[in-house]
């Protein structure tokens, strides 16, 4: 029995008002069941507006171009908002995490585009300028998810970090700042998620402007993104085999020393797992193409 026949059969057993409510409920469920896990539309937008740096280690967003597609972006994000919690709970773990990463990055893009005039007029230069006296931009409830108003902090801290044991998400969630990990020019997909997260961490650690191993004679130290200071605890729980930042850096040693002249000395430092770690200042300027 097809979906329309099923609905018609159910409606014959209900009075008019109940039938209208049932029709709305079933139509919502049927729409939710059609959620596109291939993210074709979102993927196309990312391909169009995300630009790769010459050294292929950073990306920036063409927000001016994205602003011209604002209605299209909003339409794509509406499909995210229409997913119910019941629907979400029926997905596998990779589908769930892919959805939340894409939602975080997509709604972050929306936040910037919604305020694009403030950037073009010079009233804002950073996502941090979009907050208020009492609320950070990550605390602003400006979108619907699972039937309720939410903010970006909800997705990152109350969903992704709470529901999943995957510290590599910190190389995938992008808060629109220059020092953030590079926004990927494609959507995260369930069947590629493990490889994509691995690729994101490699790319993030390979960029010496964000993360590097400094060597002085036989001694060395790691100079890392402040992301690893803020979320250090997520890399010390044993998740994905990481019990410390030393474990993470050793696992991605190839990326850290990539293209560096003293790569062998850097590898020796990393193998020792006994070196100081310092953290770089964070560049909060907008990750716009003008800031390449």
Buried (B, 14 or more C-beta within 10 A) or exposed (E): EEEEEEBEEEBEEEEEEEBEEBBEEBEEEEBBEEBEBEBEBBBBBBEEBBBEEEEEBBBBBBBBEBBBBBEEBBEBBEBBBBBBEEBBEEBEEBBBBBBBBBBBBBBBBBBBBBBBEBBEEEEBBBBBBBBEEEEBBBEBBBBBBBEEEBBBBBBBEEBBBEEBEBBBBBBBBBBBBBBBBBBBBBBBBBEBBEEBBBBBBBBBBBBBBBBBBBBEEEEBBBBBBBBBBEBBEBBBEEBBEBEBBBBBBBBBBEBBBBEBEBBEBBBBBBEEEEBEBEBBEBBBBBBBBEEE
